[in-house]
Amino acid sequence: MIEVSAGVSVGTDEEAAYAALTDLEHATWLPGVTRLRHLDGPAGGVGGRYRVEASMLGRHLEGVLVCTEAVRPQRTTVALEDGIELSITATVSAAAEGCRVELRSRYSVGGGFAGRAVERASALQARREVVRAAERFASQFDRAAGGRG
C-alpha cells in the first residue's frame, strides 16, 4: 500500500473549500482525472457514484468513484469501486487566513512481488500528482479572488 499526501493553504473559508471538494463533477483538480460524471446517489454525499476517466502512469483508466465519507466541513473520502484499491481523502481545517486542505491518496495495485514493485516504482509520480492536485485545487480560489496569492 502506498500513501502520499500534500497540503495547501486555500484563500477561502472551510465551507467553501468543502463544497468545492465534494463537487466531483467539476473536480478537474483530482490527480490524473480527465473526466467525471455523476451516475447516481447523492451528489457530494456518501453513496454518490461517479464515472471517472483518468490518465496515470501513461495509462488510460476508467472506473467508478464512490463517496465513502462526508463529514461536513472537515473531511471527505472517495474510493474506486472496483479494480485497484484507491482512495482519496481531503481534510479541511481552519487557518489564520482561509483554511488548510490536506489531500491523501492511498493505493495498492495488488499483492506479491510484482504488485509491490509497481507500487514502489510509481510512488514518486503519485506524490507529484497529489502535490499538483493540491495546487490546482487552491488555484481555483486564487482565480476567483482576482489572482491574489
Secondary structure as the mmCIF struct_conf table of DSSP 4:
data_model
#
loop_
_struct_conf.conf_type_id
_struct_conf.id
_struct_conf.beg_label_comp_id
_struct_conf.beg_label_asym_id
_struct_conf.beg_label_seq_id
_struct_conf.end_label_comp_id
_struct_conf.end_label_asym_id
_struct_conf.end_label_seq_id
STRN STRN1 ILE A 2 VAL A 10
BEND BEND1 GLY A 11 THR A 12
HELX_RH_AL_P HELX_RH_AL_P1 GLU A 14 THR A 22
HELX_RH_3T_P HELX_RH_3T_P1 LEU A 24 HIS A 26
TURN_TY1_P TURN_TY1_P1 THR A 28 TRP A 29
BEND BEND2 LEU A 30 LEU A 30
TURN_TY1_P TURN_TY1_P2 PRO A 31 GLY A 32
STRN STRN2 VAL A 33 ASP A 40
BEND BEND3 GLY A 41 GLY A 41
TURN_TY1_P TURN_TY1_P3 ALA A 43 GLY A 44
BEND BEND4 GLY A 45 GLY A 45
TURN_TY1_P TURN_TY1_P4 VAL A 46 GLY A 47
STRN STRN3 ARG A 49 MET A 56
TURN_TY1_P TURN_TY1_P5 LEU A 57 GLY A 58
STRN STRN4 ARG A 59 VAL A 71
TURN_TY1_P TURN_TY1_P6 ARG A 72 GLN A 74
STRN STRN5 ARG A 75 LEU A 80
BEND BEND5 GLU A 81 ILE A 84
STRN STRN6 GLU A 85 ALA A 94
BEND BEND6 ALA A 96 GLY A 98
STRN STRN7 CYS A 99 SER A 108
BEND BEND7 GLY A 111 GLY A 111
HELX_RH_AL_P HELX_RH_AL_P2 GLY A 112 ALA A 144
TURN_TY1_P TURN_TY1_P7 ALA A 145 GLY A 146
BEND BEND8 GLY A 147 GLY A 147
#
